[in-house]
């Protein structure tokens, strides 16, 4: 993707902190707040795929080509509504605070190692997918980093994706860069950049601080201004730079 220099902007209550000039293919795209936060009804395509049309078509091309090389790409998770993300967050919050008896803020810190706060998930957009190789047997939780490493069942899948996924527009979101903060390394999470880059740019113009402080889900009352600002910086924006 063609990248230009970032235009620096300031402001504590918004994500409009360092908006880049977007590539030409994204200049005219507009997205509603409901689309960006998982509250809109989207037109999704593909049984078991559930992506926007453009992302779906690119995924199907990638899946067909990978199959020729012995890789059976399977979608484990794609689009999630706000309510679905809320249920995931609240289930984990209850588990940590009641079953393990940690403090509310410690519970939220644990949750956001891998799971997003409702309304801020990239899976709300219909552009992002969690993927594995269905041709390789695996037991237990399939979304474990070790299963994508050398000797793991999804080693061949990871190698193929490293070589080819970007040519179809799919980029790894949470890379293994040791300097990256926020969500932990996810070798299964890919994003269709021609749509997700302008969607992230649109999301950065929202006042997420105000939105999250006014939201109502289990644990939301413990989201301080400082926590949200750090979450925006580390979890939402410290990703693969190709997706900014």
C-alpha positions in Angstrom: 0.0 0.0 0.0 1.1 3.5 -0.9 1.9 5.5 2.3 2.2 9.2 2.8 3.5 11.2 5.7 1.2 11.5 8.7 -0.5 14.8 9.5 -0.2 15.4 13.2 -3.2 16.7 15.1 -3.9 17.1 18.8 -6.8 16.4 21.1 -7.3 14.2 24.1 -11.0 13.4 23.8 -10.8 12.1 20.2 -9.0 9.6 18.1 -8.1 12.4 15.7 -4.6 12.3 17.0 -2.4 11.5 14.0 -4.5 11.0 10.9 -2.6 10.1 7.8 -3.4 11.1 4.2 -5.3 8.0 3.0 -4.3 6.1 -0.2 -6.3 7.1 -3.2 -8.5 4.0 -3.1 -10.0 5.1 0.2 -10.5 8.8 -0.2 -14.2 8.8 -1.0 -15.4 6.1 1.4 -17.8 7.2 4.2 -19.1 5.1 7.1 -21.7 5.8 9.8 -21.0 5.7 13.5 -23.3 2.6 13.7 -21.3 0.8 11.1 -18.1 1.5 12.9 -19.4 0.4 16.3 -21.3 -2.7 15.4 -24.8 -1.3 15.7 -25.7 -1.2 12.0 -27.3 -4.0 10.0 -24.7 -4.9 7.3 -25.1 -6.7 4.0 -22.8 -9.7 4.6 -21.9 -12.4 2.1 -20.9 -16.0 2.1 -22.1 -18.9 4.3 -19.7 -19.2 7.2 -17.8 -16.1 5.9 -19.9 -13.1 6.7 -17.9 -10.3 5.2 -18.8 -7.2 3.2 -19.0 -8.0 -0.5 -15.6 -6.7 -1.5 -13.8 -8.4 1.3 -15.9 -11.6 0.7 -14.9 -11.8 -3.0 -11.2 -11.2 -2.2 -11.4 -13.9 0.5 -13.0 -16.4 -1.9 -10.2 -15.9 -4.4 -7.6 -16.3 -1.7 -9.3 -19.5 -0.4 -9.4 -21.0 -3.9 -5.8 -20.4 -4.6 -4.7 -21.6 -1.2 -6.6 -24.8 -1.7 -4.5 -25.5 -4.8 -1.5 -25.5 -2.5 -3.1 -27.8 0.0 -4.3 -25.2 2.4 -8.0 -25.2 3.3 -8.6 -21.8 4.8 -11.5 -21.7 7.3 -13.2 -18.8 8.9 -13.4 -19.3 12.7 -14.8 -15.8 13.4 -15.6 -12.8 11.2 -18.4 -10.2 11.7 -19.5 -9.6 15.3 -22.3 -7.2 16.3 -22.0 -4.8 19.2 -24.3 -7.1 21.3 -22.2 -10.2 20.4 -19.0 -8.4 21.5 -20.8 -7.1 24.6 -21.7 -10.7 25.6 -18.1 -11.8 25.1 -16.8 -9.0 27.2 -19.3 -9.4 30.0 -18.9 -13.1 30.2 -15.1 -12.7 30.7 -15.7 -9.9 33.1 -17.9 -12.0 35.3 -15.5 -14.9 35.1 -12.6 -12.8 36.3 -14.4 -10.8 38.9 -16.5 -13.6 40.4 -14.8 -16.9 39.6 -11.2 -15.7 40.0 -12.0 -12.8 42.3 -9.7 -10.1 40.8 -10.5 -6.4 41.0 -12.7 -4.9 38.2 -9.8 -3.0 36.6 -7.5 -6.1 36.8 -10.3 -8.0 35.0 -10.5 -5.4 32.3 -6.8 -5.5 31.9 -6.9 -9.3 31.4 -9.8 -9.1 29.0 -8.1 -6.6 26.7 -5.1 -8.8 26.2 -7.2 -10.5 23.4 -10.7 -9.1 23.5 -12.0 -5.7 22.6 -14.3 -3.3 24.5 -17.8 -3.4 22.9 -18.1 -0.8 20.2 -14.4 -0.8 19.3 -13.9 -4.2 17.7 -12.5 -4.5 14.2 -14.8 -7.4 13.8 -17.7 -4.9 13.8 -16.7 -3.8 10.3 -17.2 -6.9 8.2 -13.6 -6.7 7.1 -11.7 -8.8 9.6 -11.5 -12.6 10.0 -9.9 -15.2 12.3 -8.5 -18.0 10.1 -7.1 -21.5 10.4 -6.4 -24.4 8.1 -9.3 -26.8 8.2 -7.3 -29.6 6.6 -5.1 -30.0 9.7 -6.5 -31.8 12.8 -6.3 -29.8 16.0 -7.9 -30.3 19.4 -9.0 -27.7 22.0 -8.8 -24.0 21.3 -7.5 -23.5 17.8 -6.7 -19.8 18.2 -3.5 -20.3 20.2 -0.3 -18.8 18.8 1.8 -21.9 19.3 -0.4 -23.8 16.8 0.8 -21.5 14.1 4.5 -21.9 14.8 7.0 -24.5 13.6 5.7 -27.9 14.3 2.1 -26.7 15.0 -0.9 -27.8 12.9 -1.2 -24.4 11.2 2.5 -23.9 10.4 1.9 -24.4 6.6 -1.1 -22.1 6.7 0.9 -19.3 8.4 3.8 -19.7 5.9 1.4 -19.5 3.0 -0.4 -16.5 4.4 2.9 -14.8 5.0 3.8 -15.2 1.3 0.4 -14.5 -0.3 -2.3 -12.9 1.9 -1.3 -9.3 1.2 -1.7 -9.8 -2.6 -5.4 -10.4 -1.9 -5.7 -7.4 0.4 -5.5 -9.3 3.7 -3.0 -8.1 6.3 -2.1 -9.5 9.7 -3.4 -7.0 12.4 -1.7 -7.8 15.6 1.9 -8.7 14.6 4.7 -10.3 16.6 6.7 -7.1 16.8 8.1 -7.1 20.4 7.8 -3.3 20.5 4.1 -3.4 19.8 1.7 -2.7 22.7 -1.9 -3.5 23.2 -3.5 -6.8 22.1 -1.2 -9.8 22.1 0.1 -11.4 18.9 -2.7 -13.1 16.9 -1.4 -15.0 13.9 -4.9 -15.9 12.9 -6.4 -12.4 12.7 -6.4 -10.8 9.2 -8.0 -7.6 7.9 -9.1 -6.6 4.4 -7.1 -3.4 4.1 -8.9 -1.7 1.2 -12.0 -1.4 3.5 -10.5 -1.5 7.0 -8.0 1.3 6.5 -10.6 3.9 5.7 -12.9 2.5 8.3 -10.2 2.9 11.0 -9.6 6.5 9.7 -13.3 7.2 10.1 -13.2 5.6 13.6 -10.3 7.9 14.6 -12.6 10.8 14.0 -15.1 9.6 16.6 -15.0 10.8 20.2 -14.4 7.4 21.6 -13.5 8.7 25.0 -17.0 10.2 25.4 -18.7 7.3 23.7 -17.1 4.7 26.1 -17.6 6.8 29.2 -21.3 7.1 28.4 -21.7 3.4 27.5 -23.4 0.9 29.7 -22.1 -2.7 30.0 -20.7 -4.7 32.9 -17.5 -3.0 34.1 -18.0 0.2 32.0 -18.1 2.3 35.1 -14.4 1.5 35.8 -13.2 2.9 32.4 -11.4 6.0 33.5 -10.2 8.7 31.1 -6.6 7.5 31.5 -7.5 3.9 30.8 -9.5 4.8 27.7 -6.7 7.0 26.3 -4.2 4.2 26.8 -6.5 1.7 25.3 -7.0 3.9 22.2 -3.2 4.4 21.8 -2.1 0.8 22.5 -5.0 -1.5 21.5 -6.7 0.3 18.6 -3.8 2.1 17.0 -0.6 0.1 17.8 -1.2 -2.5 15.0 0.4 -3.5 11.8 1.5 -0.1 10.3 0.3 -1.2 6.9 -3.3 -0.9 8.3 -3.0 2.7 9.5 
